[in-house]
Amino acid sequence: MQLSTADIDRIIEMAWEDRTPFDAIYLQFGLREDDVKALMKREMHPSNWRKWRARVGGRKTKHAALRNSDVKRFKCTRQKSTGNRISKR
């Protein structure tokens, strides 16, 4: 699968967001958690990748199945107010 530069930027942004689960990235881009980790490692500076891995490791909000029911769905500021699609830049 070929990803555009804009897609890669958006995936990285979603991966850094605490409340965006890997499931959301999979639904939008077809990348599983391991694929996202590989993309992040390839695209990021090594020290930033290590910071991201430490941040994501064990974070329940990144895994929808582990989330507390109190955690509501996160909505990015670039997401349209209706529907579930990311608005074009």
N, C-alpha and C positions, 0 to 999 in steps of 0.2 A: 504494500500500500504506500503510495506516494503522498506525503503531507506537504502542504504549502508552508511557507515561512509564517504566514498568519496563523495557520492551524497549530504549528509547533509553539508559537508564542502563546496562543490561547491555552494549549494543553499545560504548558509550564505555569501559566497564571492560575489555572484551575487546580493544579497540583499543590501550589503554595497556599491556596485558600484553605483554611482550617475546616470549614463546613461543607466543602464540596467533596462528596465521596468519590472513590474510584469508579463506582458504578455509573455515575453521571458522565465521567470521561469515556467510559466504555460505550454508553448509549449514544453519545455524540460523535465519537471518533473511532470506535471499534478497537480501542487499545485496552488490554487487560492491565491489571496492576503491575505485573512483571514487565510488560511492555513500556508502561509509563516510567518505571524506575530506570529501565535501560535508556529511554529517550532522555530523561533528566541527566543521567550520568554522561551521556554523549554530548549533550548541548550545554551543560553548565561547567563552570570552572570547578575543579576538584574540591576546593574548600567550601564553595557554596553547595555543592552536591552533598557533602558530609553534613553540613548544617541542616539541609532539607531532610536527609535520611534520619537524623537524630530527632528532628521535629515531628516527622510523620510516624516514626516507630512507636507503636503502642497507642497512637491517637485514635480513640474510638470513633470520632466524628468522620474520619476518612473511610470508615467501613460501615456501610449502611446496616449490616446485620448486627453490629456491635453497639449501635447507637442507643442511647437512652431515649425513651419515648418523648421526653421533654424537649429534645433537640428538634427544632423545626427545620424545614427545608430552607436552604440558603438560596438567595436570589441575588445574582450579580447586578451591579448598577447598569451594566450594558444589556441586560436581558429585558426584553419587551415587557410592558406591564400586563399584557394579556398573552396567553399562549405560553409555550415553553421553548421558544427558539431564541438564540442569541442574535441580537440585532447586528446588522452589517455596520462596519465602521465607515 
